[in-house]
């Protein structure tokens, strides 16, 4: 038996993702490749369909993404890529 409320919520999420993709997708592949924001929005919406916890994503972006700068500096220093 299918839970109609769950199905409706999933269908709505997919429709929303498709709409968002259509809103930002440039007319050509070249424009898409050149547009970082469009690539990120399309990729997110194609693969996730809102099944991730966006509150957790926000927390990670706010609290943890800063760790990547020092990590990259350390990694670059170790391999001499500065």
N, C-alpha and C positions, 0 to 999 in steps of 0.2 A: 504494500500500500504506500502510495506517495503522499507525503505531507504537503498539502497544497500551499501552505504558507511558506515553507522552506523553498519549494520550487519557485514560487512567485518571487521570493527575495533573490534567488540565484539568477532567474531570468532578468529581473530588473538590473542586477549588477552587470550582467553581460551586455544588456542593451545600453547601459550607461557607458561601459568601456568602449563599445563600438562607436557610440556617438562622439566620445572624446577623441578617439582615433580619427574619425572622419573630420572633426573640427580642426585638427592640427596637421593632418597629413598634407605635405606639399604636393604639387602636381607632378613632379618628376623625381626620379630616384636620386639624381644629382643634388637637387635641392634638399631632399630628405637627408642625404649623407652629410650635407653641409650644415644642417640645422640641429645642433645638439639638443635643444629643448624638445623639438619634435621627436627625435630619436628616443629620448628618455621617456616621454609620455607614451609613445606608441609601444615601446618595449614593455613598460610597466603594465599598460592596459591589455596587451596581448597575452602576457604570461601570468598575470596575477588575478585578474577578475575580482579584486577586492577580497581575496582570501587571506591576506596578511593583516596583522594587527597594526593599523596606522598609528595608533598611540605609541606602540613600541618603536615604530620607525621614527616617529618624532623624537622620542626620548633618546634613541641612538644618535640621531642627527644632532641633537642639542648637546648631548653629554659625551659621546664617544668618537665622533668623526674627527675631533681635534687631535686625537692620538695618531692619526694617519700622517700628519705633517712630520712629527718627530720620527716616526717609523721610517718614512721615506728618506729623510735626511740621514738617518743611521745606516740604512741599507745602501744608499748612494755612497756614503763615506767608506763603507766596507769594501765596495767593489770599485771605488775610484771613479764613480760616474758623475761627480759634481760638476 
